[in-house]
Amino acid sequence: MLWGMVSRSLVAGCGRTALVCLFATVSWCAAQNTSTQQQPAAQSQQQQPSSPAPAAPPPAQTNQPLQLHDLPPDSHTLTPEQQAEARREQAIQAALQLARLQARWGPEMSTPGLSTSLVETGRTKTPDGATQISYHVTGNGYTPGDSLSLVRWPLNAESDVVMRGITLDPNGTAICPEKPLAPVPTSPGAPPQPAPKGPECRTVMAPGQPVVVTETVAEGEPVRIALIDNDRQKGAATTLVPFPRANEDKGCRLQVMLGLKDASMVLVEGTGFPPKTPLKLEVTNNGHTRTLNPTATDTGRFVVVDMPAQQGEDAGSATVRFAGITHVPSLEDSKNPAPADPACAPAVTFPWGKGSYRVQ
């Protein structure tokens, strides 16, 4: 199940700036699968001799026709168990790549000097009882008159340009202008830029009005949006969790964010921890306990991925808790003793698996 979810969700990186990389959505898993399938063919082509080999004498004729069971086994054929293990490994690697991209969605991958944010404007109940939240989009640091595109990245889907041709008013609120914005002239000799994807804002909303983003989400589900210029040369992204699944204790905070709707992959974020320090988290899941070992940044923050699904189980409940500093013995301990364990002990419990995704 994880493989199918990740293959539909993954946003791949590329060799350009972080901003462009994370906005370029491609079927990374499908490409990986294709290359895996093509690899044996490529190897067989490389093994072909460059010149014809001498013809072998014809085999002696026999009265018995050659049967399939007489053929030698193919040493390169994977057993069903090996194929399942290969698919599982591909799923894990794809999930880790997805988690890395989700963790970077925000200031880390934004153009320096630019930022964007979501400002809540109201909440209403849908007919089925879910909470629908409305937001205005704001931006800071953009050039006046910039023609921008709004990108959204929901769970279990690729990021997508939902509208283009928007701009910022004097207060920094994203609006659809009354008239189309003039295209930005390109530098002499620069290659022509492809037309931005996504509908023009005037075709999906009233001109002159603020851009409104509406969401219905589950507990721990992040809302991810970005504003990028139509040439995809600059922009800023932000992540907001309307219903956090988090716990804070004595200044240390743990938060569990959904990476996939069924929580088969989650991001555990910590803030307020000792800077540049290896830490220990314990994850207890359906009676099993394992350890995660993130290292806090110079601001005391970390993000680590966890995949709580257990073999033979399709649902459960997991608890992640801070279990102190990871102490690594060193000859330098006498000169630079390790810091004492923080007094905090935050812990967060979350459901995972079939039936665990429920909008608030």
VOGUNU-17456 format. One record per residue (C-alpha): residue number from 1; residue in one letter; x, y, z. Coordinates in Angstrom, 3 decimals, always signed. Layout:
! residues N
+-----+--------+----------+----------+----------+
| num | residu |     east |    north |       up |
+-----+--------+----------+----------+----------+
| NUM |      a |        X |        Y |        Z |
...
+-----+--------+----------+----------+----------+
***
This chain:
! residues 360
+-----+--------+----------+----------+----------+
| num | residu |     east |    north |       up |
+-----+--------+----------+----------+----------+
|   1 |      m |   +0.000 |   +0.000 |   +0.000 |
|   2 |      l |   +2.838 |   +2.408 |   +0.835 |
|   3 |      w |   +4.393 |   +1.941 |   -2.625 |
|   4 |      g |   +1.174 |   +2.921 |   -4.413 |
|   5 |      m |   +0.600 |   +5.961 |   -2.195 |
|   6 |      v |   +4.146 |   +7.244 |   -2.570 |
|   7 |      s |   +4.243 |   +6.719 |   -6.327 |
|   8 |      r |   +1.212 |   +9.009 |   -6.651 |
|   9 |      s |   +2.534 |  +11.582 |   -4.203 |
|  10 |      l |   +6.221 |  +12.068 |   -4.877 |
|  11 |      v |   +7.638 |  +15.415 |   -5.954 |
|  12 |      a |  +11.097 |  +14.945 |   -7.377 |
|  13 |      g |  +14.162 |  +17.150 |   -7.134 |
|  14 |      c |  +16.338 |  +18.357 |  -10.012 |
|  15 |      g |  +19.650 |  +20.018 |  -10.691 |
|  16 |      r |  +18.553 |  +23.678 |  -10.499 |
|  17 |      t |  +17.736 |  +25.896 |   -7.516 |
|  18 |      a |  +15.854 |  +24.442 |   -4.565 |
|  19 |      l |  +12.833 |  +26.576 |   -5.446 |
|  20 |      v |  +12.529 |  +25.278 |   -8.992 |
|  21 |      c |  +13.338 |  +21.722 |   -7.907 |
|  22 |      l |  +10.513 |  +21.463 |   -5.438 |
|  23 |      f |   +7.954 |  +23.042 |   -7.752 |
|  24 |      a |   +8.815 |  +20.691 |  -10.645 |
|  25 |      t |   +6.502 |  +17.745 |  -10.051 |
|  26 |      v |   +7.407 |  +14.552 |  -11.866 |
|  27 |      s |   +6.615 |  +10.863 |  -11.493 |
|  28 |      w |   +9.845 |   +9.977 |   -9.728 |
|  29 |      c |   +8.720 |   +6.536 |   -8.611 |
|  30 |      a |   +7.498 |   +5.633 |  -12.079 |
|  31 |      a |  +10.848 |   +6.675 |  -13.490 |
|  32 |      q |  +12.645 |   +4.587 |  -10.896 |
|  33 |      n |  +10.452 |   +1.606 |  -11.730 |
|  34 |      t |  +11.048 |   +2.037 |  -15.449 |
|  35 |      s |  +14.808 |   +2.253 |  -15.024 |
|  36 |      t |  +14.740 |   -0.858 |  -12.854 |
|  37 |      q |  +12.802 |   -2.761 |  -15.497 |
|  38 |      q |  +15.121 |   -1.597 |  -18.261 |
|  39 |      q |  +18.338 |   -2.397 |  -16.423 |
|  40 |      p |  +18.532 |   -6.119 |  -17.299 |
|  41 |      a |  +17.986 |   -5.299 |  -20.988 |
|  42 |      a |  +20.772 |   -2.750 |  -20.895 |
|  43 |      q |  +23.092 |   -5.226 |  -19.237 |
|  44 |      s |  +22.331 |   -7.867 |  -21.843 |
|  45 |      q |  +23.135 |   -5.379 |  -24.621 |
|  46 |      q |  +26.483 |   -4.571 |  -23.017 |
|  47 |      q |  +27.319 |   -8.245 |  -22.822 |
|  48 |      q |  +26.859 |   -8.813 |  -26.551 |
|  49 |      p |  +30.191 |   -9.356 |  -28.380 |
|  50 |      s |  +31.382 |   -6.625 |  -30.705 |
|  51 |      s |  +32.045 |   -9.129 |  -33.538 |
|  52 |      p |  +30.218 |  -12.326 |  -34.506 |
|  53 |      a |  +31.428 |  -15.421 |  -32.680 |
|  54 |      p |  +32.418 |  -18.496 |  -34.708 |
|  55 |      a |  +29.445 |  -20.601 |  -35.607 |
|  56 |      a |  +29.052 |  -23.628 |  -33.349 |
|  57 |      p |  +28.385 |  -27.020 |  -34.918 |
|  58 |      p |  +24.708 |  -27.879 |  -35.102 |
|  59 |      p |  +23.478 |  -29.995 |  -32.208 |
|  60 |      a |  +22.913 |  -33.647 |  -32.790 |
|  61 |      q |  +19.372 |  -34.484 |  -33.772 |
|  62 |      t |  +17.382 |  -36.478 |  -31.291 |
|  63 |      n |  +13.987 |  -38.046 |  -31.450 |
|  64 |      q |  +12.797 |  -36.129 |  -28.358 |
|  65 |      p |  +11.741 |  -32.476 |  -28.854 |
|  66 |      l |  +13.188 |  -29.903 |  -26.467 |
|  67 |      q |  +10.896 |  -29.364 |  -23.473 |
|  68 |      l |  +10.580 |  -26.205 |  -21.348 |
|  69 |      h |  +11.690 |  -28.057 |  -18.234 |
|  70 |      d |  +14.901 |  -29.059 |  -20.028 |
|  71 |      l |  +16.054 |  -25.413 |  -20.192 |
|  72 |      p |  +18.536 |  -24.262 |  -17.533 |
|  73 |      p |  +17.114 |  -21.838 |  -14.941 |
|  74 |      d |  +17.707 |  -18.114 |  -15.460 |
|  75 |      s |  +20.110 |  -17.072 |  -12.724 |
|  76 |      h |  +18.889 |  -13.438 |  -12.971 |
|  77 |      t |  +15.219 |  -14.195 |  -12.316 |
|  78 |      l |  +14.137 |  -12.933 |   -8.902 |
|  79 |      t |  +11.999 |  -15.070 |   -6.697 |
|  80 |      p |   +8.583 |  -13.702 |   -5.640 |
|  81 |      e |  +10.049 |  -12.984 |   -2.200 |
|  82 |      q |  +12.973 |  -11.058 |   -3.735 |
|  83 |      q |  +10.615 |   -9.098 |   -5.976 |
|  84 |      a |   +8.464 |   -8.163 |   -2.968 |
|  85 |      e |  +11.556 |   -7.074 |   -1.039 |
|  86 |      a |  +12.739 |   -4.965 |   -4.009 |
|  87 |      r |   +9.345 |   -3.244 |   -4.198 |
|  88 |      r |   +9.422 |   -2.626 |   -0.464 |
|  89 |      e |  +12.903 |   -1.086 |   -0.675 |
|  90 |      q |  +11.784 |   +1.149 |   -3.557 |
|  91 |      a |   +8.775 |   +2.256 |   -1.490 |
|  92 |      i |  +10.971 |   +3.099 |   +1.482 |
|  93 |      q |  +13.412 |   +5.125 |   -0.617 |
|  94 |      a |  +10.551 |   +6.966 |   -2.335 |
|  95 |      a |   +8.924 |   +7.725 |   +1.035 |
|  96 |      l |  +12.213 |   +9.087 |   +2.390 |
|  97 |      q |  +12.611 |  +11.315 |   -0.665 |
|  98 |      l |   +9.037 |  +12.540 |   -0.262 |
|  99 |      a |   +9.639 |  +13.264 |   +3.418 |
| 100 |      r |  +12.791 |  +15.259 |   +2.676 |
| 101 |      l |  +10.921 |  +17.438 |   +0.195 |
| 102 |      q |   +7.989 |  +17.969 |   +2.558 |
| 103 |      a |  +10.360 |  +18.936 |   +5.368 |
| 104 |      r |  +12.027 |  +21.574 |   +3.163 |
| 105 |      w |   +8.754 |  +23.156 |   +2.005 |
| 106 |      g |   +9.016 |  +26.571 |   +3.663 |
| 107 |      p |  +11.743 |  +29.145 |   +4.329 |
| 108 |      e |  +14.515 |  +26.624 |   +3.629 |
| 109 |      m |  +13.631 |  +26.377 |   -0.061 |
| 110 |      s |  +12.339 |  +29.949 |   -0.548 |
| 111 |      t |  +14.217 |  +32.682 |   -2.386 |
| 112 |      p |  +16.222 |  +34.705 |   +0.171 |
| 113 |      g |  +14.340 |  +37.849 |   +1.139 |
| 114 |      l |  +10.924 |  +36.477 |   +0.108 |
| 115 |      s |   +8.228 |  +35.001 |   +2.323 |
| 116 |      t |   +4.592 |  +34.043 |   +2.071 |
| 117 |      s |   +1.970 |  +33.170 |   +4.659 |
| 118 |      l |   -1.656 |  +32.142 |   +5.154 |
| 119 |      v |   -3.944 |  +34.428 |   +7.157 |
| 120 |      e |   -7.100 |  +32.759 |   +8.445 |
| 121 |      t |  -10.297 |  +34.677 |   +7.639 |
| 122 |      g |  -13.042 |  +32.345 |   +8.882 |
| 123 |      r |  -14.372 |  +28.848 |   +9.600 |
| 124 |      t |  -17.628 |  +27.256 |   +8.522 |
| 125 |      k |  -19.187 |  +23.796 |   +8.803 |
| 126 |      t |  -19.764 |  +21.748 |   +5.665 |
| 127 |      p |  -22.973 |  +19.674 |   +5.256 |
| 128 |      d |  -21.126 |  +16.572 |   +6.455 |
| 129 |      g |  -19.902 |  +18.352 |   +9.599 |
| 130 |      a |  -16.295 |  +19.059 |   +8.586 |
| 131 |      t |  -14.615 |  +22.372 |   +9.390 |
| 132 |      q |  -13.812 |  +24.415 |   +6.280 |
| 133 |      i |  -11.163 |  +27.059 |   +6.891 |
| 134 |      s |  -10.626 |  +30.089 |   +4.625 |
| 135 |      y |   -7.325 |  +31.902 |   +4.213 |
| 136 |      h |   -5.944 |  +34.936 |   +2.432 |
| 137 |      v |   -2.466 |  +34.583 |   +0.934 |
| 138 |      t |   +0.126 |  +37.248 |   +1.697 |
| 139 |      g |   +3.617 |  +37.852 |   +0.398 |
| 140 |      n |   +6.586 |  +39.928 |   +1.458 |
| 141 |      g |   +9.701 |  +40.994 |   -0.446 |
| 142 |      y |   +8.247 |  +40.618 |   -3.951 |
| 143 |      t |   +8.654 |  +43.342 |   -6.575 |
| 144 |      p |   +5.534 |  +45.522 |   -7.051 |
| 145 |      g |   +3.680 |  +44.412 |  -10.163 |
| 146 |      d |   +5.073 |  +40.873 |  -10.117 |
| 147 |      s |   +2.848 |  +38.398 |  -11.926 |
| 148 |      l |   +2.620 |  +35.405 |   -9.606 |
| 149 |      s |   +1.268 |  +31.877 |   -9.562 |
| 150 |      l |   -0.303 |  +30.141 |   -6.580 |
| 151 |      v |   +0.968 |  +26.593 |   -5.925 |
| 152 |      r |   -0.734 |  +24.123 |   -3.602 |
| 153 |      w |   +0.605 |  +20.751 |   -2.445 |
| 154 |      p |   -2.080 |  +18.580 |   -0.814 |
| 155 |      l |   -1.479 |  +15.181 |   +0.709 |
| 156 |      n |   -1.411 |  +12.180 |   -1.629 |
| 157 |      a |   -1.054 |  +14.419 |   -4.680 |
| 158 |      e |   +1.533 |  +16.371 |   -6.617 |
| 159 |      s |   +2.051 |  +20.092 |   -6.167 |
| 160 |      d |   +0.124 |  +22.053 |   -8.773 |
| 161 |      v |   -0.330 |  +25.624 |  -10.017 |
| 162 |      v |   -3.970 |  +26.360 |   -9.188 |
| 163 |      m |   -4.030 |  +29.856 |  -10.709 |
| 164 |      r |   -1.688 |  +32.358 |  -12.313 |
| 165 |      g |   -1.627 |  +36.046 |  -13.152 |
| 166 |      i |   -2.176 |  +37.188 |   -9.555 |
| 167 |      t |   -0.301 |  +40.010 |   -7.851 |
| 168 |      l |   +0.057 |  +41.648 |   -4.444 |
| 169 |      d |   -1.817 |  +44.774 |   -3.324 |
| 170 |      p |   -0.022 |  +47.511 |   -1.314 |
| 171 |      n |   -0.709 |  +45.587 |   +1.902 |
| 172 |      g |   +0.922 |  +42.426 |   +0.540 |
| 173 |      t |   -2.332 |  +40.487 |   +0.038 |
| 174 |      a |   -2.570 |  +38.342 |   -3.089 |
| 175 |      i |   -5.321 |  +39.567 |   -5.410 |
| 176 |      c |   -6.519 |  +39.001 |   -8.946 |
| 177 |      p |   -5.831 |  +42.308 |  -10.774 |
| 178 |      e |   -8.547 |  +44.138 |  -12.704 |
| 179 |      k |   -6.469 |  +44.000 |  -15.881 |
| 180 |      p |   -3.930 |  +41.446 |  -17.122 |
| 181 |      l |   -0.402 |  +42.223 |  -16.011 |
| 182 |      a |   +2.137 |  +43.177 |  -18.655 |
| 183 |      p |   +4.606 |  +40.371 |  -19.357 |
| 184 |      v |   +8.075 |  +40.852 |  -17.919 |
| 185 |      p |  +10.554 |  +41.472 |  -20.772 |
| 186 |      t |  +13.250 |  +38.863 |  -21.111 |
| 187 |      s |  +16.930 |  +39.675 |  -21.286 |
| 188 |      p |  +18.439 |  +39.977 |  -24.788 |
| 189 |      g |  +19.442 |  +36.556 |  -26.029 |
| 190 |      a |  +17.591 |  +34.730 |  -23.258 |
| 191 |      p |  +15.564 |  +31.714 |  -24.413 |
| 192 |      p |  +11.787 |  +32.215 |  -24.453 |
| 193 |      q |  +10.032 |  +31.064 |  -21.292 |
| 194 |      p |   +7.170 |  +28.542 |  -21.570 |
| 195 |      a |   +3.691 |  +29.801 |  -20.735 |
| 196 |      p |   +2.857 |  +29.278 |  -17.045 |
| 197 |      k |   +0.611 |  +26.343 |  -16.265 |
| 198 |      g |   -2.694 |  +26.729 |  -14.482 |
| 199 |      p |   -5.782 |  +28.850 |  -15.228 |
| 200 |      e |   -5.699 |  +32.638 |  -15.364 |
| 201 |      c |   -7.105 |  +34.011 |  -12.112 |
| 202 |      r |   -9.858 |  +35.980 |  -13.900 |
| 203 |      t |  -11.301 |  +32.719 |  -15.167 |
| 204 |      v |  -11.802 |  +31.265 |  -11.668 |
| 205 |      m |  -12.516 |  +34.332 |   -9.467 |
| 206 |      a |  -13.729 |  +37.922 |   -9.618 |
| 207 |      p |  -11.059 |  +40.465 |  -10.664 |
| 208 |      g |  -10.000 |  +42.895 |   -7.964 |
| 209 |      q |  -10.738 |  +40.454 |   -5.138 |
| 210 |      p |   -8.310 |  +38.777 |   -2.708 |
| 211 |      v |   -7.255 |  +35.204 |   -3.431 |
| 212 |      v |   -9.017 |  +32.830 |   -1.019 |
| 213 |      v |   -7.688 |  +29.370 |   -0.145 |
| 214 |      t |  -10.158 |  +26.972 |   +1.497 |
| 215 |      e |   -9.189 |  +23.728 |   +3.215 |
| 216 |      t |  -10.743 |  +20.851 |   +5.146 |
| 217 |      v |   -8.018 |  +18.842 |   +6.843 |
| 218 |      a |   -7.414 |  +16.148 |   +9.439 |
| 219 |      e |   -5.552 |  +16.504 |  +12.707 |
| 220 |      g |   -1.846 |  +16.788 |  +11.968 |
| 221 |      e |   -2.403 |  +17.496 |   +8.262 |
| 222 |      p |   -0.294 |  +20.357 |   +6.861 |
| 223 |      v |   -1.520 |  +22.975 |   +4.379 |
| 224 |      r |   +1.276 |  +23.786 |   +1.903 |
| 225 |      i |   +1.156 |  +26.707 |   -0.534 |
| 226 |      a |   +3.671 |  +28.844 |   -2.401 |
| 227 |      l |   +3.787 |  +32.020 |   -4.467 |
| 228 |      i |   +6.178 |  +31.917 |   -7.418 |
| 229 |      d |   +6.731 |  +34.316 |  -10.263 |
| 230 |      n |   +5.525 |  +33.202 |  -13.659 |
| 231 |      d |   +9.089 |  +32.625 |  -14.844 |
| 232 |      r |   +9.675 |  +30.266 |  -11.891 |
| 233 |      q |  +12.839 |  +32.123 |  -10.993 |
| 234 |      k |  +11.852 |  +33.198 |   -7.472 |
| 235 |      g |   +9.201 |  +32.514 |   -4.906 |
| 236 |      a |   +8.428 |  +31.488 |   -1.349 |
| 237 |      a |   +6.596 |  +28.590 |   +0.285 |
| 238 |      t |   +4.924 |  +28.067 |   +3.650 |
| 239 |      t |   +3.424 |  +25.239 |   +5.709 |
| 240 |      l |   +0.582 |  +25.625 |   +8.202 |
| 241 |      v |   -1.020 |  +22.924 |  +10.398 |
| 242 |      p |   -4.583 |  +24.034 |  +11.318 |
| 243 |      f |   -5.134 |  +21.193 |  +13.815 |
| 244 |      p |   -1.718 |  +20.368 |  +15.279 |
| 245 |      r |   -1.052 |  +16.977 |  +16.780 |
| 246 |      a |   +1.574 |  +18.248 |  +19.198 |
| 247 |      n |   +2.690 |  +18.413 |  +22.808 |
| 248 |      e |   +4.938 |  +20.873 |  +24.638 |
| 249 |      d |   +6.701 |  +20.350 |  +27.934 |
| 250 |      k |   +9.027 |  +22.837 |  +29.625 |
| 251 |      g |   +9.904 |  +24.589 |  +26.380 |
| 252 |      c |  +10.421 |  +21.458 |  +24.248 |
| 253 |      r |   +7.773 |  +20.792 |  +21.588 |
| 254 |      l |   +7.071 |  +17.695 |  +19.510 |
| 255 |      q |   +4.687 |  +17.715 |  +16.540 |
| 256 |      v |   +3.628 |  +14.827 |  +14.289 |
| 257 |      m |   +2.590 |  +15.839 |  +10.754 |
| 258 |      l |   +0.996 |  +13.546 |   +8.223 |
| 259 |      g |   +3.173 |  +12.722 |   +5.234 |
| 260 |      l |   +0.486 |  +10.489 |   +3.721 |
| 261 |      k |   -3.206 |  +10.360 |   +4.532 |
| 262 |      d |   -3.102 |   +6.999 |   +6.279 |
| 263 |      a |   -0.059 |   +8.053 |   +8.360 |
| 264 |      s |   +2.004 |   +5.253 |   +6.837 |
| 265 |      m |   +4.634 |   +7.995 |   +6.718 |
| 266 |      v |   +4.809 |  +10.919 |   +9.176 |
| 267 |      l |   +7.197 |  +13.761 |   +9.938 |
| 268 |      v |   +8.175 |  +14.294 |  +13.564 |
| 269 |      e |   +9.218 |  +17.901 |  +14.172 |
| 270 |      g |  +10.902 |  +19.133 |  +17.329 |
| 271 |      t |  +11.628 |  +22.683 |  +18.474 |
| 272 |      g |  +13.175 |  +24.140 |  +21.618 |
| 273 |      f |  +15.784 |  +21.412 |  +22.046 |
| 274 |      p |  +19.530 |  +21.866 |  +22.782 |
| 275 |      p |  +21.201 |  +23.202 |  +19.612 |
| 276 |      k |  +23.530 |  +21.016 |  +17.565 |
| 277 |      t |  +22.901 |  +18.045 |  +19.838 |
| 278 |      p |  +22.198 |  +14.386 |  +18.944 |
| 279 |      l |  +18.867 |  +13.398 |  +20.450 |
| 280 |      k |  +16.901 |  +10.227 |  +21.083 |
| 281 |      l |  +13.215 |   +9.623 |  +20.377 |
| 282 |      e |  +11.402 |   +6.446 |  +21.332 |
| 283 |      v |   +8.474 |   +5.282 |  +19.195 |
| 284 |      t |   +6.136 |   +2.741 |  +20.792 |
| 285 |      n |   +3.789 |   +1.148 |  +18.283 |
| 286 |      n |   +1.412 |   -1.742 |  +18.998 |
| 287 |      g |   +3.731 |   -3.044 |  +21.695 |
| 288 |      h |   +6.952 |   -2.585 |  +19.703 |
| 289 |      t |   +9.541 |   +0.086 |  +20.547 |
| 290 |      r |  +12.234 |   +1.516 |  +18.310 |
| 291 |      t |  +14.570 |   +4.503 |  +18.482 |
| 292 |      l |  +15.000 |   +7.529 |  +16.215 |
| 293 |      n |  +18.182 |   +9.610 |  +16.456 |
| 294 |      p |  +17.781 |  +13.107 |  +14.993 |
| 295 |      t |  +20.280 |  +15.908 |  +15.560 |
| 296 |      a |  +19.004 |  +19.383 |  +16.396 |
| 297 |      t |  +20.086 |  +22.305 |  +14.231 |
| 298 |      d |  +21.750 |  +25.427 |  +15.587 |
| 299 |      t |  +18.233 |  +26.732 |  +16.335 |
| 300 |      g |  +17.245 |  +23.624 |  +18.309 |
| 301 |      r |  +14.924 |  +22.246 |  +15.611 |
| 302 |      f |  +14.814 |  +18.856 |  +13.913 |
| 303 |      v |  +12.572 |  +16.974 |  +11.501 |
| 304 |      v |  +12.756 |  +13.175 |  +11.267 |
| 305 |      v |  +10.658 |  +10.715 |   +9.278 |
| 306 |      d |   +8.907 |   +7.677 |  +10.714 |
| 307 |      m |   +6.964 |   +4.896 |   +8.984 |
| 308 |      p |   +4.857 |   +3.286 |  +11.706 |
| 309 |      a |   +3.299 |   +0.476 |   +9.640 |
| 310 |      q |   +4.188 |   -2.941 |  +11.046 |
| 311 |      q |   +4.464 |   -6.111 |   +8.966 |
| 312 |      g |   +1.224 |   -8.050 |   +9.201 |
| 313 |      e |   -0.691 |   -5.101 |  +10.687 |
| 314 |      d |   -2.828 |   -2.590 |   +8.786 |
| 315 |      a |   -3.679 |   -0.133 |  +11.601 |
| 316 |      g |   -2.643 |   +0.864 |  +15.085 |
| 317 |      s |   -1.596 |   +3.627 |  +17.443 |
| 318 |      a |   +1.918 |   +4.958 |  +17.935 |
| 319 |      t |   +3.460 |   +7.222 |  +20.568 |
| 320 |      v |   +6.651 |   +9.185 |  +19.996 |
| 321 |      r |   +8.390 |  +10.686 |  +23.017 |
| 322 |      f |  +11.595 |  +12.544 |  +23.702 |
| 323 |      a |  +13.967 |  +10.226 |  +25.570 |
| 324 |      g |  +16.956 |  +12.495 |  +26.159 |
| 325 |      i |  +20.314 |  +13.239 |  +24.584 |
| 326 |      t |  +22.260 |  +10.560 |  +22.731 |
| 327 |      h |  +25.533 |  +10.317 |  +24.644 |
| 328 |      v |  +28.417 |   +9.072 |  +22.500 |
| 329 |      p |  +31.567 |   +8.218 |  +24.516 |
| 330 |      s |  +34.568 |  +10.265 |  +23.455 |
| 331 |      l |  +38.119 |  +10.948 |  +24.608 |
| 332 |      e |  +37.160 |  +14.614 |  +24.668 |
| 333 |      d |  +34.424 |  +14.066 |  +27.264 |
| 334 |      s |  +36.649 |  +15.307 |  +30.080 |
| 335 |      k |  +37.363 |  +18.552 |  +28.202 |
| 336 |      n |  +33.913 |  +19.063 |  +26.694 |
| 337 |      p |  +31.359 |  +17.204 |  +28.804 |
| 338 |      a |  +28.056 |  +16.485 |  +27.127 |
| 339 |      p |  +25.176 |  +18.734 |  +28.151 |
| 340 |      a |  +22.755 |  +17.391 |  +30.699 |
| 341 |      d |  +19.481 |  +15.896 |  +29.497 |
| 342 |      p |  +16.758 |  +18.536 |  +29.256 |
| 343 |      a |  +14.111 |  +18.342 |  +31.936 |
| 344 |      c |  +11.372 |  +18.201 |  +29.296 |
| 345 |      a |   +9.653 |  +14.995 |  +28.158 |
| 346 |      p |   +7.039 |  +15.775 |  +25.490 |
| 347 |      a |   +5.152 |  +12.878 |  +23.884 |
| 348 |      v |   +2.590 |  +12.658 |  +21.067 |
| 349 |      t |   +0.224 |   +9.777 |  +20.270 |
| 350 |      f |   -1.279 |   +9.331 |  +16.801 |
| 351 |      p |   -3.318 |   +6.704 |  +14.921 |
| 352 |      w |   -2.076 |   +5.195 |  +11.678 |
| 353 |      g |   -3.306 |   +2.850 |   +8.990 |
| 354 |      k |   -6.708 |   +2.037 |   +7.573 |
| 355 |      g |   -9.453 |   +4.359 |   +8.829 |
| 356 |      s |   -7.101 |   +6.707 |  +10.664 |
| 357 |      y |   -7.581 |   +9.713 |   +8.330 |
| 358 |      r |  -10.549 |  +11.810 |   +9.485 |
| 359 |      v |  -11.130 |  +15.452 |   +8.646 |
| 360 |      q |  -11.946 |  +17.729 |  +11.575 |
+-----+--------+----------+----------+----------+
***
